[in-house]
Amino acid sequence: MLHLDKTEIAARLPWPALIEALREIFRTGCEAPLRHAHPLPESGTLLLMPATNATHSGVKIVHVSPGNGPRGLPAVHAAYLLSNAVTGEPVALLDGGELTDRRTAATSVLAARHLARPDSRRMLLLGSGRVATALAEAYAASFPLTEIAIWSPRAANAGALARRLAAHGVPAHAVARPEPAGFDIIAAATLSAMPLVHGADLSPGTHLDLVGAYRRDLREVDGAAVARALVVVDTYAGGLNEAGDVVQAIAEGHITREHVAAELAELCRGVHPGRTDPAQVTLFKSVGWAGEDLAAAILATRA
């Protein structure tokens, strides 16, 4: 059985190939039930995410531990087991953290190709962890960005990430406040329970990419921002059941279920056009779909 660590996974999942693999699995589909979630101590969560297609099956085991920051540990630890769907033989054991980071960022960029303006140059990044790092790298490789402004609840972490990215030629710098006005793309990868971005502060044409609020009690934008935007979710099942930004906006009366215009598969299949006006505010909300992990794992083991 193949064992792939995070360095090998990063090398085997370049952004263009990964984005294309994700586009294909969103277009064609696979069997991927809503993930199983189990509470852990200190507001942690254990997630089990299975998926299967005609050739492969896989399952990701994820521990999300919000209290790990002060411990100097990542908030997310994960492992992925890929198997032959016909024989059941294990194919590979992959570092689930790197797999998750890259497929999450690539899914965001896939959605942004339909929802963000192609000439987007200024990006505000909220968060400074591994997913935020992957988002910065993926967007910089896919859009003509001239600026990535990074904000984090821990200012030192934002500064450290900005320096690491700048050292690799990414135009990043840290900012003291998450002020959204004037940015073309706002990507959020935090575990915030309170809105960081408010609808009244958004500039026309902004694309919101919301990654962090994977539970109903978390949110990164207020209900007014959701109401103002064309809203697309990664999947209806996940977005309408787990996405705090969407679920809370509905509960507060800012929107109804019908305000969620599409899921990402419909954009990839051409069923929904995505952005239709340069001045439109758009919003992509992802909570993670097991099909993304399956596609990424299969691609990583083809090399």
C-alpha atoms as one frame of an Amber mdcrd trajectory, in Angstrom:
protein
   0.000   0.000   0.000   1.233   3.450  -0.937   1.913   5.943   1.869   1.876
   9.620   0.898   3.014  12.350   3.276   2.120  16.006   2.903   5.177  16.866
   0.804   4.464  14.113  -1.690   0.756  14.999  -1.846   1.533  18.650  -2.590
   3.843  17.579  -5.412   1.236  15.202  -6.858  -1.638  17.707  -6.714  -0.636
  20.791  -8.744  -3.431  23.365  -8.820  -4.442  23.110 -12.513  -4.720  19.302
 -12.487  -6.482  19.247  -9.122  -9.025  21.882 -10.137  -9.783  19.898 -13.295
 -10.201  16.650 -11.316 -12.622  18.393  -8.979 -14.552  19.922 -11.875 -14.986
  16.457 -13.335 -16.249  14.828 -10.137 -18.675  17.680  -9.491 -19.860  17.308
 -13.082 -20.254  13.515 -13.046 -20.978  12.929  -9.344 -20.244  10.043  -6.987
 -21.804   8.356  -3.963 -20.984  10.556  -0.962 -23.447  10.720   1.936 -23.549
  13.662   4.308 -20.592  13.307   6.647 -20.976  11.787  10.085 -20.231  14.264
  12.888 -19.556  13.362  16.510 -18.824  15.807  19.364 -15.470  15.693  21.133
 -14.158  17.428  24.282 -13.458  21.193  24.214 -15.939  21.822  21.358 -14.049
  19.457  19.078 -15.601  17.389  16.309 -14.869  13.974  14.805 -15.886  13.777
  11.160 -16.142  10.635   9.025 -16.404  11.286   5.287 -16.897   8.271   2.969
 -17.239   8.356  -0.818 -17.187   5.838  -3.647 -17.337   5.626  -7.435 -17.031
   2.760  -9.901 -13.307   2.247  -9.306 -12.400   3.533  -5.841 -13.752   3.977
  -2.354 -12.326   6.182   0.339 -12.940   7.492   3.808 -11.453  10.452   5.611
 -11.195  10.624   9.380 -10.975  14.193  10.651 -10.457  15.645  14.110 -11.279
  19.360  14.387  -9.934  20.832  17.643 -10.599  24.595  17.906  -8.553  24.834
  21.105  -5.309  23.744  19.469  -4.070  27.251  18.649  -2.682  27.997  22.128
  -1.119  24.519  22.105   0.819  25.370  18.984  -1.000  22.645  17.048  -3.128
  22.770  13.874  -6.887  22.879  14.444  -7.407  19.972  12.023  -5.812  16.525
  11.896  -6.893  13.993   9.284  -6.026  10.765   7.484  -7.443   9.335   4.245
  -7.688   5.669   3.240  -8.205   5.011  -0.480  -9.237   1.492  -1.550 -10.143
  -0.452  -4.666 -13.948  -0.307  -4.828 -14.240  -3.739  -6.472 -11.813  -5.838
  -4.406 -11.649  -3.749  -1.240  -7.847  -3.802  -1.315  -6.219  -0.728   0.267
  -4.538   1.432  -2.371  -3.035   4.265  -0.322  -2.951   5.983   3.053  -2.641
   9.735   2.607  -1.986  12.657   4.911  -5.532  13.938   5.278  -4.522  17.421
   6.332  -2.629  18.249   3.149  -5.262  16.497   1.049  -8.014  18.550   2.715
  -6.155  21.862   2.470  -5.444  21.500  -1.233  -8.826  20.149  -2.299 -10.580
  22.842  -0.240  -8.615  25.660  -1.857  -8.955  24.134  -5.309 -12.733  23.809
  -4.864 -12.889  27.482  -3.887 -10.991  28.475  -7.017 -13.186  26.197  -9.139
 -16.239  28.042  -7.815 -14.518  31.414  -8.213 -13.974  30.737 -11.910 -17.762
  30.911 -12.227 -18.466  33.548  -9.562 -15.533  35.987  -9.254 -14.644  38.554
 -11.896 -11.825  37.171 -14.077  -9.892  40.435 -13.669  -9.971  40.267  -9.848
  -6.743  41.754  -8.476  -7.290  42.544  -4.772  -7.999  39.767  -2.280  -8.709
  39.932   1.448  -7.849  36.695   3.258  -9.306  36.083   6.712  -7.371  33.443
   8.632  -3.756  32.370   8.835  -3.832  28.580   9.152  -3.107  25.821   6.661
  -6.301  26.261   4.668  -5.709  30.017   4.458  -2.204  29.323   3.163  -3.550
  26.988   0.485  -6.219  29.522  -0.487  -3.602  32.232  -0.990  -1.454  29.962
  -3.133  -4.344  28.630  -5.217  -5.868  32.049  -5.904  -2.474  33.571  -6.713
  -1.906  30.800  -9.253  -5.331  31.288 -10.846  -6.151  35.022 -10.820  -4.072
  38.120 -11.724  -3.759  39.167  -8.084  -1.605  42.151  -7.215  -2.477  42.145
  -3.497  -3.450  39.646  -0.814  -4.242  41.396   2.472  -4.224  38.960   5.398
  -6.095  39.388   8.671  -6.122  36.959  11.584  -7.416  37.091  15.157  -3.759
  36.568  16.025  -1.929  39.440  14.349   1.444  37.728  14.667   0.168  34.748
  12.683  -1.093  36.994   9.888   2.286  38.671   9.694   4.123  35.355   9.645
   1.946  33.988   6.844   2.357  37.177   4.815   6.136  36.938   5.099   6.162
  33.267   4.052   3.995  33.960   1.028   5.955  37.060   0.033   9.158  35.033
   0.157   7.684  32.844  -2.594   6.600  35.755  -4.757   2.976  36.012  -3.593
   2.000  39.707  -3.089   0.869  39.342   0.532   0.858  41.664   3.523  -0.865
  41.707   6.918  -3.628  44.141   7.881  -4.883  45.152  11.321  -8.627  44.947
  10.589 -10.841  42.861   8.272 -12.237  45.814   6.322 -13.834  44.462   3.112
 -14.404  47.625   1.064 -12.549  47.711  -2.239 -11.597  44.043  -2.429 -12.522
  41.904  -5.430 -12.335  38.593  -3.570 -12.768  37.954   0.156 -11.802  34.447
   1.272 -12.471  33.415   4.869 -11.014  30.346   6.562 -11.628  30.853  10.272
 -13.535  29.149  13.069 -15.393  32.332  13.973 -18.780  32.199  15.680 -19.414
  35.910  15.024 -19.629  37.709  11.647 -16.330  39.136  10.463 -17.775  40.725
   7.321 -21.021  42.704   7.142 -23.133  43.110   4.045 -23.319  46.881   4.329
 -19.538  47.119   3.942 -19.193  45.127   0.716 -18.249  46.828  -2.535 -20.184
  46.024  -5.742 -18.661  43.123  -7.640 -17.145  41.413  -4.602 -16.925  37.621
  -4.484 -17.174  36.056  -1.008 -15.546  32.660  -0.534 -16.576  31.264   2.862
 -14.689  28.166   3.940 -14.460  28.155   7.716 -17.982  27.922   9.180 -18.513
  24.174   8.797 -21.024  23.969  11.697 -24.449  25.532  12.210 -23.198  27.615
  15.154 -20.308  29.199  13.242 -20.430  32.084  10.760 -18.033  34.428   8.967
 -20.523  36.917   7.452 -23.804  38.399   8.653 -27.247  37.714   7.241 -27.229
  40.963   5.293 -24.175  39.826   3.312 -25.883  36.554   2.421 -29.065  38.390
   1.426 -27.129  40.767  -0.812 -25.331  38.014  -2.725 -25.943  35.420  -5.392
 -25.430  32.358  -3.165 -23.924  29.068  -4.344 -23.101  26.161  -2.014 -20.775
  23.229  -2.576 -23.737  20.850  -2.116 -27.329  21.499  -1.135 -27.155  18.719
   1.473 -24.149  20.206   3.230 -24.917  23.876   2.724 -28.514  23.750   3.928
 -27.826  21.471   6.879 -24.389  22.474   8.174 -23.310  25.869   6.803 -23.721
  28.322   9.663 -23.655  31.388   7.401 -26.597  30.071   5.378 -28.531  28.301
   8.136 -28.417  31.306  10.454 -29.355  33.742   7.680 -32.451  31.633   6.979
 -33.321  31.346  10.691 -33.020  35.114  11.126 -35.319  35.805   8.185 -32.705
  37.457   5.958 -33.249  34.854   3.216 -35.351  31.802   2.419 -34.213  28.453
   1.061 -34.951  29.713  -2.459 -32.228  32.361  -2.141 -29.605  29.613  -2.504
 -29.342  29.749  -6.271 -27.253  26.685  -7.074 -24.808  24.060  -5.926 -21.376
  23.826  -7.475 -22.246  20.797  -9.615 -24.854  22.902 -11.427 -22.222  25.485
 -12.325 -19.846  22.761 -13.554 -22.621  21.203 -15.675 -23.688  24.549 -17.131
 -27.130  24.354 -15.510 -26.585  27.708 -13.759 -24.582  30.550 -15.337 -22.925
  31.827 -12.164 -22.047  35.530 -12.221 -23.993  37.455 -14.859 -23.105  41.066
 -13.928 -19.718  42.646 -13.044 -21.392  44.573 -10.214 -23.014  41.496  -8.702
 -22.013  40.374  -5.208 -21.486  36.608  -5.224 -20.999  34.121  -2.391 -19.689
  30.566  -2.373 -20.219  28.635   0.837 -18.436  25.318   1.287 -18.511  22.905
   4.190 -16.627  20.143   2.388 -17.860  17.250   0.254 -16.367  13.768   0.450
 -16.320  13.554  -3.346 -13.602  16.220  -3.352 -11.358  14.034  -1.199 -11.983
  11.007  -3.396 -11.088  12.898  -6.572  -7.936  14.328  -5.001  -6.823  10.974
  -3.595  -7.305   9.222  -6.933  -5.327  11.939  -8.720  -2.520  11.748  -6.129
  -2.133   7.988  -6.626  -2.004   8.194 -10.416   1.454   9.774 -10.473
